[in-house]
Amino acid sequence: MLLQRLSLCAGLPLGPRIKSTIICPRLAKPLTQVSLARANGNSFAHRGELRQAKRIVVKLGSAVVTRGDECGLALGRLASVVEQVAMLQNQGREMMIVTSGAVAFGKQRLRHEILLSQSVRQALHSGQNQLKDMSVPVLEARACAAAGQSGLMALYEAMFTQYSTCTAQVLVTNLDFHDDQKRQNLNSTLQELLRMNIVPIINTNDAVVPPPEPNSDLQGVNVISIKDNDSLAARLAVEMKADLLIALSDVEGLYDSPPGSDDAKLIDIFYPGDQQSITYGTKSRVGLGGMEAKVKAALWALQGGTSVVIANGTHPKVTGHVITDIVEGKKVGTFFSEVKPAGPTVEQQTEMARNSGRTLAALHPDQRGVIICHLADLLVEKKEEILAANKTDMDLAANAGQLSSALLNRLSLSPAKLNSLAIGLRQIAVASQDSVGRVLRRTRVAHNLELEQITVPIGVLLVIFEARPDCLPQVSALAIASGNALLAKGGKEAANTNRVLHELTQEALDIHGVKEAVQLVNTREEVEDLCRLDKMIDLIIPRGSSQLVRNIQRAAKSIPVLGHSEGICHVYVDSEATIDKVIKIVRDSKCDYPAACNAMETLLVHRDILRTTLFDQIIDMLRTERVKIHAGPRFASYLTFSPSEVKSLRTEYGDLECCIEVVDSMQEAIDHIHRYGSSHTDVIVTENEDTAEQFLQQLDSACVFWNTSSRFADGYRFGLGAEVGISTARIHARGPVGLEGLLTTKWVLRGDGHTAADFSEHGTLKYLHENLPVTQPQPRQMAAQRED
């Protein structure tokens, strides 16, 4: 295969320092696009803009390409890097690799040769089969580099060949950048390789390069000392006007203190001038440079107009996609930017929310209630300001023409909606009086040793909602009532309305000095990036489309998600159902609000009611309401001319559409719902109490109703005041989730010098484990905070 490959390709000498070049004419193509950043001579300001990067330099540190014993290459990691680079190259980007590894590859090769030579000599001189212990002398780095360069390049060529991508080796020294003629030759060579869709593999010529000068450093934008591959990559990126430099190392990115220290925090975005705020640790186990060298090289490249990301290329969970994730704008590693945002980062917002949230949880219940009531008053008092902002959002959405009529209705606010919101908030204020700190269980473990289980806040909540500005005051009130900190990420369609509502929320919180407990995330953070903050966020609650919920559930691998991805709700009409109830329930379940998650999507009918007056009236009612009917496979088999057959029995229409299917019995209806439903809300309509009770007991859904509309699956209708969503999960909270679903518990043990040894075989105490009456503690007096 390799010989066939070589027969199709021709070699082209492109300069004295090009070791080898393989060009495939069928892959060659002209440069067709220049990124906006390079056209303006500026680096990218935000991560999301990295998707526009056309010319990319990938720097592979020694720790990335070498094994832990420093003798040989980490082939698995190298193969992952090659796959990602080839993928980006085949997308039309221009990729360059600055690689380490020649010394490690040569060291492995020379060690093998030396050991082999020693073993042969020992065998000849001793005449014995048993060999003495052999030691390997210290190998000189230049010799290792000379021995390893050819093997390293051969390995790259073999790997890239698997992806129909050609490579060329370029060895450079410091003089190649400081001598004008050599620099022009190098630039011309690399430009020609990129033009022909070849990936240059670049490395310092370590076989002849002199040792780095200790006092030589990055000196201005036009001069750079090539001391290591960090400085080489930076110099090359600026020289070639690259859009992006990705520097892969063995750490996640840049930390504000040495990564091993207890308080070290990963810096998401690093700005010029922030050097004084960080403390550098020791350098990598291999290679010449440490993190300080990487930062200096990155800042030099940034000054030259190239964006930089430093990330981990050794972690087994991320190595396979770290490069592509960075190019897609995901929050990976540390991004260097010259544009510093006016407000705090989302990490800083989360820290502020958590600290303020702890103070909020410690407030007297009356104080939390006062905050919520004041927010309710502000919704009414400031309604003109709120409605003006909402009108701006509505006008922008209408002009853009990207929102459906259902989403426009959700986006719209009215005086009536605001009044209804205020009423709901006051209900939450009343319910909050006995929420946090409520005793659920008391046990006397032993004499003078009592155990209590009490309710406490979950911590920091992240609520993501689409075009629903009324969601912000609702979830804020629930978070305040439960003592939780809140990060609210609203849809851009409601940006102006959300801003005003958040300002009012913080005004209410400021009554008791907890203004920062509710934060509105309005930065350019992608939802997927927020879902990675597993050390800062305790629970994610998505409010929006099923696609949004699915995306969040997929992205939030380490953070619990409370919600449901689909609302495939069923109404089963039993053979013993009455006409009046069936018509009322089916109409309300489907037609009251078709876009709601608790709207009926599938109507199951007992076989015995087909071709009856009841069935005819159901069909007539649906047609009158202009509901489009899709026939299930079995229902279609009963009809000569049937409606369009359903494509899938697991469909959430979210509109005036539904599926009708036929079942033989209540048990078959249950089996159908278990197979095709989403465990949200399901209904039986029947006059047979035994049948209904079996349905209610056997069906495994979050909400199961008898002779009522599926639209009752709602926190307000349940008397919860408001809800943060409906959960179909099987742990923590299920169904409409109100205040109780935002609480967890902790155990409090009060003793008198007890130890575990007191209860041992030779101890003096015995366990009692007596259940005690649950009495709620009297709210502690906080006179200093309640003088008003």
C-alpha positions in Angstrom: 0.0 0.0 0.0 2.8 2.4 0.9 4.6 1.7 -2.4 1.4 2.3 -4.3 1.0 5.5 -2.4 4.6 6.6 -3.2 4.1 5.8 -6.9 1.2 8.3 -7.0 3.2 11.1 -5.3 6.3 13.0 -6.3 9.0 14.6 -4.2 9.7 18.4 -4.4 12.8 20.0 -2.9 11.6 23.2 -1.2 14.7 24.4 0.6 17.9 23.2 2.3 16.1 22.6 5.6 13.3 20.5 4.2 14.0 16.9 5.2 11.4 15.3 3.0 8.3 16.4 1.2 5.5 14.2 -0.3 3.0 16.0 -2.5 -0.3 14.5 -3.6 -1.6 16.4 -6.6 -5.1 15.3 -6.1 -5.1 16.9 -2.6 -3.5 20.2 -3.6 -5.8 23.2 -3.6 -5.5 26.9 -3.4 -6.0 29.0 -0.3 -9.6 30.2 -0.7 -10.4 32.0 2.6 -8.8 34.4 5.0 -10.2 34.7 8.5 -11.7 38.0 9.5 -9.2 38.3 12.4 -6.1 38.0 10.2 -7.6 40.2 7.6 -7.8 42.9 10.2 -4.4 41.9 11.7 -6.1 41.2 15.1 -6.4 38.1 17.3 -9.9 36.7 18.0 -11.6 38.4 21.0 -13.8 35.5 22.0 -13.7 31.7 22.0 -16.7 31.4 19.7 -14.7 33.2 17.0 -12.1 30.4 16.9 -14.4 28.6 14.5 -13.3 31.1 11.9 -9.6 30.1 12.3 -8.2 29.2 8.9 -4.5 28.7 9.5 -3.7 26.8 12.7 -0.4 25.9 14.4 -0.5 22.9 16.8 2.4 22.7 19.2 3.0 19.3 20.8 5.0 19.6 24.0 7.5 16.9 25.1 5.1 15.6 27.8 2.4 15.1 25.1 4.4 13.0 22.6 6.8 11.1 25.0 6.0 8.2 27.3 6.3 8.5 31.1 9.7 6.9 31.1 10.9 9.5 28.6 12.2 6.7 26.3 9.9 6.5 23.3 6.7 8.1 22.0 3.2 7.9 23.4 1.8 6.4 20.2 -1.9 6.5 21.3 -1.8 10.2 22.0 0.1 10.9 18.9 -2.4 9.0 16.8 -5.3 11.0 18.3 -3.5 14.3 17.5 -2.9 13.2 13.9 -6.5 12.2 13.5 -7.8 15.6 14.6 -5.3 17.5 12.6 -6.1 15.5 9.5 -9.9 16.1 10.1 -9.4 19.9 10.3 -7.1 19.8 7.3 -9.7 18.0 5.3 -12.2 20.7 6.3 -10.2 23.2 4.3 -8.0 24.6 7.1 -4.3 25.0 6.9 -2.6 23.0 9.6 1.0 23.1 10.9 2.6 21.0 13.6 5.5 22.0 15.9 6.5 18.8 17.5 8.9 17.6 20.1 9.9 13.9 20.4 13.0 13.5 18.4 15.2 13.2 21.5 12.9 10.7 23.2 12.6 8.6 20.0 16.4 8.7 19.6 17.0 7.9 23.2 14.9 4.8 22.9 16.7 3.8 19.7 20.2 4.4 21.1 19.5 2.7 24.4 18.4 -0.4 22.5 21.6 -0.3 20.4 23.8 0.2 23.4 22.2 -2.6 25.4 22.4 -4.9 22.4 26.1 -4.1 21.9 26.9 -4.6 25.6 25.1 -8.0 25.6 27.1 -9.2 22.6 30.4 -8.1 24.1 29.6 -9.7 27.4 28.7 -13.0 25.7 32.0 -13.0 23.7 34.3 -12.1 26.6 32.6 -14.2 29.4 31.7 -17.3 27.5 28.8 -17.7 29.8 25.1 -17.6 29.2 24.4 -15.6 32.4 25.0 -11.9 31.7 25.9 -9.3 34.3 23.8 -6.3 35.0 24.3 -3.8 32.3 24.1 0.0 32.7 23.3 2.5 30.0 25.5 5.6 30.0 24.0 9.1 30.0 23.1 9.9 26.4 23.8 13.3 24.9 20.7 15.1 23.7 22.1 16.1 20.3 23.0 12.5 19.5 19.6 11.4 20.5 18.0 14.0 18.3 20.1 13.0 15.3 19.2 9.4 15.8 15.5 10.1 16.4 14.5 12.7 13.7 14.2 10.2 10.8 12.1 7.7 12.9 9.9 10.5 14.2 9.1 11.8 10.7 8.5 8.3 9.3 6.0 7.7 12.1 4.1 11.0 11.3 4.1 10.1 7.5 2.7 6.6 8.2 0.0 8.0 10.5 -1.1 10.8 8.2 -1.2 8.5 5.2 -4.1 6.7 6.8 -6.1 9.9 6.3 -4.9 10.6 2.8 -2.9 13.6 4.1 0.6 14.4 3.0 3.3 15.8 5.3 6.7 17.4 5.0 9.5 17.8 7.6 11.1 21.2 8.3 14.0 21.6 10.7 14.9 25.1 11.9 17.3 26.9 14.1 17.4 30.3 15.6 19.4 31.7 12.7 16.6 30.8 10.3 14.4 33.5 11.9 17.1 36.1 12.4 18.7 36.0 9.0 16.4 37.8 6.6 17.2 35.6 3.6 16.7 32.4 5.5 13.5 33.6 7.0 12.2 34.5 3.6 13.2 31.1 2.3 11.5 29.4 5.2 8.3 31.5 4.8 8.2 30.7 1.1 8.7 27.0 1.7 5.9 26.8 4.2 3.5 28.9 2.1 4.1 26.5 -0.8 3.5 23.5 1.3 0.2 24.9 2.7 -0.9 25.9 -0.8 -0.6 22.3 -1.8 -2.5 21.0 1.2 0.5 19.5 2.9 0.9 19.5 6.7 4.4 20.8 7.6 5.9 19.0 10.6 8.3 21.5 12.2 11.0 21.0 14.9 14.2 22.6 16.0 17.2 20.9 14.6 18.3 19.7 18.0 21.3 17.8 16.5 23.1 21.1 15.8 21.2 23.7 17.8 23.4 25.4 20.6 22.1 25.4 24.2 19.7 28.2 25.0 21.2 31.4 26.4 19.9 31.8 30.0 19.3 35.5 29.7 17.9 35.5 26.2 14.1 36.0 26.1 11.3 37.2 24.0 12.3 40.7 23.0 9.6 42.8 21.4 7.4 41.9 18.5 10.1 41.6 15.9 12.7 39.6 17.8 12.4 36.2 19.5 14.9 33.8 20.8 14.1 30.2 19.8 14.9 28.5 23.1 12.3 25.7 23.0 9.3 24.6 21.0 7.1 27.1 22.8 9.0 30.1 21.5 9.4 28.3 18.1 5.7 27.8 17.8 5.0 31.5 18.7 7.6 32.8 16.3 6.3 30.5 13.5 2.7 31.4 14.1 3.4 35.2 13.9 5.7 34.7 10.9 3.1 32.7 9.0 0.2 35.0 10.1 -1.6 32.0 11.7 -5.0 32.6 13.2 -4.6 30.3 16.1 -1.8 28.6 18.1 -2.8 25.6 20.1 -0.1 24.7 22.7 -0.7 21.2 24.2 1.0 20.3 27.4 0.5 18.0 30.4 -1.7 20.5 32.4 -5.2 21.7 31.9 -4.1 25.2 31.1 -2.9 28.2 33.1 -3.6 28.2 36.8 -3.5 31.2 39.2 -1.0 29.2 41.3 0.9 26.0 40.9 -1.6 23.3 39.8 -0.8 21.0 42.7 -1.7 23.6 45.3 -5.0 23.4 47.2 -6.4 26.7 46.0 -5.2 26.6 42.4 -7.9 27.6 39.9 -7.8 27.2 36.2 -7.9 30.5 34.4 -10.4 30.4 31.6 -9.3 33.6 29.8 -5.9 35.2 30.3 -5.4 38.9 29.4 -2.1 40.8 28.9 -1.2 42.5 32.2 -2.5 39.6 34.3 1.0 38.1 34.8 1.4 39.6 38.3 -1.7 37.7 39.5 -0.3 34.2 39.0 2.4 32.1 40.6 4.3 29.7 38.4 5.3 26.2 39.5 8.1 23.9 38.4 8.6 23.1 34.7 7.4 19.9 33.0 9.2 16.6 33.7 10.5 16.7 30.1 11.2 19.5 27.7 13.0 22.8 28.1 10.2 25.2 29.0 7.8 25.5 31.9 4.4 27.3 32.1 6.1 30.7 32.4 7.8 30.1 29.1 4.5 29.1 27.6 2.8 32.2 28.9 5.5 34.5 27.6 5.5 32.8 24.2 1.6 33.0 24.1 1.6 36.7 24.9 4.2 37.3 22.3 2.1 35.5 19.7 -1.0 37.4 20.8 0.8 40.7 20.4 1.6 39.6 16.9 -2.1 39.0 16.1 -2.3 35.2 16.7 -4.9 33.8 19.1 -3.5 31.2 21.6 -5.0 28.4 23.7 -2.9 26.4 26.1 -4.6 23.0 27.0 -3.9 19.5 28.2 -3.0 17.0 25.5 -2.2 14.1 27.8 -5.5 13.4 29.6 -7.0 10.2 28.2 -10.6 11.4 28.4 -10.0 14.6 26.3 -7.0 13.8 24.1 -9.1 12.4 21.3 -11.0 15.7 20.8 -9.1 18.4 22.5 -7.9 20.1 19.3 -11.3 20.0 17.6 -13.1 21.2 20.7 -10.8 24.2 20.8 -11.4 25.0 17.2 -15.2 24.7 17.8 -14.9 27.4 20.5 -15.6 25.1 23.5 -14.2 26.0 26.9 -11.0 24.0 26.9 -7.8 25.1 28.5 -6.8 28.8 28.8 -7.7 31.2 26.0 -5.5 34.3 25.6 -7.4 37.4 24.6 -6.6 41.1 24.3 -10.3 42.1 24.9 -11.2 42.1 28.5 -15.0 42.0 29.2 -16.5 44.7 31.3 -18.4 42.4 33.7 -17.3 39.3 35.7 -16.7 35.9 34.1 -19.2 33.2 34.7 -16.8 31.5 37.1 -16.6 34.7 39.1 -20.4 35.1 39.0 -20.8 31.5 40.3 -18.4 32.2 43.1 -20.2 35.4 44.1 -23.6 33.6 43.9 -22.4 30.7 46.1 -20.9 33.1 48.8 -24.0 35.3 48.8 -26.3 32.2 48.7 -24.8 30.9 51.9 -25.8 34.2 53.6 -29.2 33.9 52.0 -29.7 30.4 53.5 -28.8 31.7 56.9 -31.5 34.4 56.9 -34.6 34.1 59.0 -37.5 32.6 57.0 -39.4 35.9 57.4 -36.6 37.8 55.8 -36.5 35.5 52.7 -40.3 36.0 52.5 -39.9 39.8 52.7 -37.5 39.6 49.7 -39.9 37.6 47.6 -42.9 39.8 48.5 -40.9 42.9 47.6 -40.0 41.4 44.2 -43.7 40.7 43.7 -44.5 44.4 44.5 -41.8 45.5 42.1 -43.3 43.5 39.2 -46.5 45.5 39.6 -44.9 48.9 40.4 -42.3 48.7 37.5 -44.6 47.1 35.0 -44.3 50.0 32.5 -40.5 49.6 32.5 -40.8 45.8 32.1 -43.4 46.0 29.3 -41.3 48.6 27.4 -38.3 46.3 27.5 -40.5 43.4 26.5 -41.8 45.3 23.5 -38.3 45.9 22.3 -37.6 42.2 22.5 -40.9 41.4 20.7 -40.1 43.9 17.9 -36.6 42.5 17.4 -38.0 39.0 17.3 -40.7 39.9 14.8 -38.3 41.6 12.5 -35.9 38.7 12.7 -38.7 36.3 11.8 -37.0 33.3 13.4 -39.5 32.6 16.2 -42.7 30.6 15.7 -46.0 32.0 16.9 -45.9 29.7 20.0 -42.5 31.1 21.0 -43.6 34.6 20.4 -46.5 34.0 22.7 -44.1 32.7 25.4 -41.9 35.8 24.9 -44.8 38.2 25.3 -45.6 39.8 28.6 -48.8 41.7 29.6 -50.1 43.4 32.7 -52.3 40.4 33.4 -49.2 38.1 33.2 -47.3 40.3 35.6 -50.2 40.4 38.1 -50.4 36.6 37.9 -46.7 36.4 38.5 -46.9 38.6 41.5 -49.7 36.5 43.0 -47.6 33.3 42.5 -44.6 34.9 44.1 -46.6 35.8 47.2 -47.7 32.2 47.5 -44.1 31.1 47.4 -43.3 33.6 50.1 -45.9 32.0 52.4 -44.6 28.5 51.6 -41.0 29.4 52.3 -41.7 29.9 56.1 -40.9 26.2 57.0 -38.8 25.1 54.1 -35.1 25.5 55.0 -34.1 23.9 58.3 -37.2 21.8 58.7 -36.7 18.6 60.8 -37.7 15.5 59.0 -36.5 12.9 61.5 -35.2 12.7 65.0 -33.6 9.7 66.6 -32.1 9.2 70.1 -29.1 7.2 69.3 -28.0 6.9 72.9 -28.3 8.8 76.1 -27.5 12.5 75.4 -26.8 11.6 71.7 -29.5 12.8 69.3 -29.6 12.7 65.5 -31.7 14.9 63.3 -32.2 15.0 59.5 -33.0 18.5 58.4 -33.7 20.2 55.0 -31.0 22.4 53.5 -30.5 24.2 50.1 -28.9 22.2 47.3 -26.3 25.0 46.6 -25.9 26.7 43.3 -28.6 26.2 40.7 -28.2 26.8 36.9 -31.5 27.4 35.2 -31.4 27.7 31.4 -34.5 28.9 29.7 -35.4 30.0 26.2 -37.8 32.8 25.2 -39.6 32.8 28.6 -38.9 36.0 30.5 -41.6 35.2 33.1 -39.4 32.2 34.1 -36.8 34.5 35.6 -38.9 35.9 38.6 -40.4 32.5 39.2 -37.2 30.6 39.5 -35.6 33.5 41.4 -38.4 33.4 44.0 -38.1 29.6 44.4 -34.3 29.9 44.7 -34.7 32.6 47.4 -37.3 30.7 49.3 -35.2 27.5 49.3 -32.0 29.4 50.2 -30.2 28.5 46.9 -27.9 30.6 44.8 -29.0 31.0 41.2 -27.4 31.4 37.8 -30.0 32.2 35.2 -29.2 31.8 31.6 -32.0 33.3 29.4 -32.5 33.2 25.7 -31.1 36.1 23.7 -34.6 36.7 22.4 -35.6 38.1 25.8 -32.3 39.8 26.6 -33.8 43.3 27.4 -36.7 41.9 29.4 -34.4 39.6 31.4 -32.1 42.5 32.2 -34.8 44.6 33.7 -36.3 41.6 35.6 -32.9 40.7 37.0 -32.2 44.3 38.1 -35.5 44.2 40.0 -34.6 40.8 41.6 -31.3 42.2 42.8 -33.0 45.3 44.1 -35.3 43.0 46.2 -32.3 40.9 47.4 -30.4 44.0 48.4 -32.9 44.6 51.3 -30.9 42.0 53.3 -27.5 42.4 51.7 -27.7 39.3 49.4 -27.8 41.0 46.1 -25.3 38.7 44.4 -27.2 35.5 45.2 -29.0 35.6 41.8 -26.8 36.2 38.8 -27.9 36.6 35.2 -25.4 35.0 32.8 -25.3 37.2 29.7 -21.8 36.5 28.5 -21.0 34.6 25.3 -20.8 31.4 27.3 -22.2 28.4 25.4 -24.6 26.2 27.2 -22.2 23.3 26.8 -19.5 25.2 28.5 -21.7 26.1 31.5 -22.5 22.4 31.8 -18.8 21.7 32.4 -18.6 23.7 35.6 -19.2 20.6 37.7 -17.1 22.0 40.6 -19.2 25.1 40.8 -22.8 24.2 39.9 -24.8 21.6 41.9 -28.0 21.2 39.8 -29.0 22.2 36.2 -32.7 22.9 35.4 -33.5 23.4 31.7 -36.7 25.1 30.7 -37.3 25.0 27.0 -37.6 22.7 24.0 -37.0 19.0 24.2 -33.9 19.6 22.0 -32.5 22.0 24.5 -33.1 19.6 27.4 -31.5 16.7 25.4 -28.5 18.8 24.6 -28.0 19.8 28.3 -28.5 16.2 29.5 -25.8 15.1 27.0 -23.4 17.9 27.9 -23.8 17.8 31.7 -22.0 14.6 32.4 -21.0 15.4 35.9 -23.9 17.7 37.1 -27.4 16.4 37.8 -30.1 17.6 35.4 -33.6 18.0 36.7 -36.1 18.0 33.9 -37.5 16.0 31.0 -36.4 15.8 27.4 -39.8 14.9 26.0 -43.5 15.3 27.0 -45.1 12.4 25.1 -48.3 12.3 27.1 -51.1 9.7 26.5 -54.8 9.7 27.1 -56.3 6.2 27.2 -60.1 6.0 26.6 -61.4 2.8 28.2 -64.4 0.8 27.0 -66.3 2.0 30.0 -65.8 5.7 29.5 -68.6 8.2 29.2 -69.0 10.5 26.2 -69.1 13.8 28.1 -65.9 13.2 30.1 -64.0 11.8 27.1 -64.8 14.8 24.9 -63.9 17.4 27.6 -60.7 15.7 28.7 -59.4 15.0 25.2 -60.2 18.5 24.0 -58.5 20.1 27.0 -55.5 17.8 26.9 -54.8 18.5 23.3 -56.2 21.9 22.4 -55.8 24.1 25.5 -52.1 24.7 24.9 -50.7 22.3 22.3 -47.1 23.5 22.8 -47.0 22.6 26.5 -45.1 19.6 27.7 -48.2 18.2 29.4 -50.4 18.3 26.2 -51.7 15.0 24.9 -49.7 13.6 22.0 -51.2 10.1 21.6 -54.8 9.1 22.1 -55.2 5.4 22.9 -58.7 4.0 22.4 -60.1 0.6 23.4 -60.9 -1.6 20.5 -64.6 -1.9 21.6 -65.3 1.8 21.1 -64.3 1.8 17.4 -67.3 2.4 15.1 -69.3 3.7 18.0 -71.0 7.1 18.5 -68.4 7.9 21.1 -65.5 7.4 18.7 -67.3 9.4 16.0 -67.8 12.3 18.4 -64.1 12.2 19.3 -63.1 12.4 15.7 -65.6 15.2 15.0 -64.3 17.2 17.9 -60.7 16.9 16.8 -61.6 18.0 13.3 -63.6 20.9 14.6 -60.5 22.0 16.6 -58.4 21.5 13.4 -56.2 18.8 15.0 -54.3 16.9 12.4 -54.6 13.2 13.1 -51.9 10.6 12.4 -53.0 6.9 12.5 -51.0 4.4 14.4 -50.2 1.1 12.6 -53.1 -0.8 14.2 -55.6 2.0 13.8 -54.6 2.3 10.1 -55.4 -1.4 9.5 -59.0 -0.8 10.5 -59.5 1.9 8.0 -60.0 1.8 4.2 -59.0 5.4 3.8 -56.9 6.4 6.8 -55.1 9.6 7.8 -51.4 9.8 7.2 -49.8 6.9 9.1 -47.6 8.0 12.0 -43.8 7.9 11.3 -43.1 7.1 14.9 -45.2 6.3 18.0 -42.6 8.2 20.0 -43.4 11.7 18.7 -43.9 15.0 20.6 -45.8 17.2 18.1 -46.1 20.3 20.2 -48.9 21.6 17.9 -52.5 20.8 16.9 -51.5 17.2 15.9 -51.8 13.9 17.6 -51.6 10.2 17.0 -54.5 7.8 17.5 -53.8 4.1 18.2 -56.0 1.1 19.1 -55.4 -1.3 22.1 -57.2 -4.4 23.2 -57.2 -3.7 27.0 -56.1 -1.5 29.8 -53.0 -3.7 30.2 -52.1 -3.3 26.6 -52.5 0.5 27.0 -50.0 0.4 29.9 -47.5 -1.7 27.9 -47.8 0.8 25.0 -47.2 3.8 27.3 -44.2 2.1 28.9 -42.7 1.4 25.5 -43.4 4.7 23.6 -44.1 7.2 26.4 -41.6 9.5 28.2 -42.8 8.9 31.8 -44.3 12.4 31.9 -48.1 12.5 32.3 -50.6 9.8 31.3 -54.4 9.7 31.7 -57.1 7.0 31.9 -60.8 7.9 31.2 -63.1 5.2 32.6 -66.0 4.7 35.0 -64.6 1.4 36.2 -62.9 2.1 39.5 -61.0 -1.2 39.6 -59.6 -0.6 36.1 -58.6 2.9 37.0 -56.9 1.8 40.2 -54.9 -0.8 38.3 -53.9 1.8 35.8 -52.8 4.3 38.5 -50.8 1.6 40.4 -49.1 -0.1 37.5 -48.2 2.8 35.2 -44.7 4.1 35.9 -45.0 7.8 35.0 -44.3 10.9 37.0 -48.0 11.9 36.9 -50.9 9.5 36.4 -54.4 10.8 36.3 -57.9 9.3 36.3 -60.7 11.2 34.6 -58.8 14.5 34.5 -56.9 16.4 31.8 -53.2 15.9 31.3 -52.9 19.7 31.6 -53.2 19.4 35.4 -49.6 18.4 35.5 -48.5 21.8 36.6 -47.0 23.2 39.8 -49.5 26.1 40.0 -52.4 23.7 39.7 -50.9 21.4 42.2 -50.7 24.3 44.7 -46.9 24.5 44.6 -47.2 28.3 43.9 -44.8 27.9 40.9 -42.5 25.3 39.5 -39.0 25.2 38.1 -40.0 22.4 35.7 -41.4 18.9 35.5 -39.0 16.1 36.2 -39.2 12.5 34.8 -36.1 11.4 36.7 -36.4 8.6 39.3 -34.3 10.1 42.0 -34.6 13.3 44.0 -37.7 15.1 42.6 -40.3 13.8 40.2 -43.3 15.5 38.5 -43.9 19.2 38.9 -41.0 20.5 41.0 -41.7 23.4 43.3 -40.0 24.5 46.5 -39.5 21.0 48.0 -37.6 19.8 45.0 -34.9 22.4 45.5 -34.0 21.1 48.9 -31.8 18.3 50.1 -31.0 17.1 53.6 -28.1 16.9 56.0 -27.6 15.0 59.3 -27.0 16.8 62.5 -25.7 14.8 65.5 -25.6 16.4 69.0 -23.7 14.6 71.7 -21.8 15.1 75.0 -18.2 13.9 74.4 -19.3 10.6 72.8 -16.9 8.4 70.8 -17.3 5.3 68.8 -15.3 3.4 71.3 -18.0 4.0 73.9 -20.2 1.6 72.0 -17.6 -1.1 71.4 -17.7 -4.5 73.0 -15.8 -3.2 76.0 -17.6 0.2 76.0 -20.0 1.5 78.6 -22.8 2.7 76.3 -25.5 0.9 74.2 -27.3 2.1 71.2 -31.0 3.0 71.8 -32.1 4.1 68.3 -35.4 5.5 69.6 -37.5 7.5 67.2 -38.5 10.8 68.7 -41.4 13.2 67.9 -40.5 15.6 65.2 -40.7 19.2 66.6 -39.6 22.1 64.5 -37.0 24.4 66.2 -38.0 27.9 67.0 -36.6 30.4 64.5 -33.5 31.9 65.9 -33.7 35.6 66.7 -31.7 37.8 64.5 -32.5 41.1 66.1 -29.7 43.0 64.4 -31.1 42.1 61.0 -34.8 42.5 62.0 -34.8 46.0 63.5 -36.7 47.3 60.5 
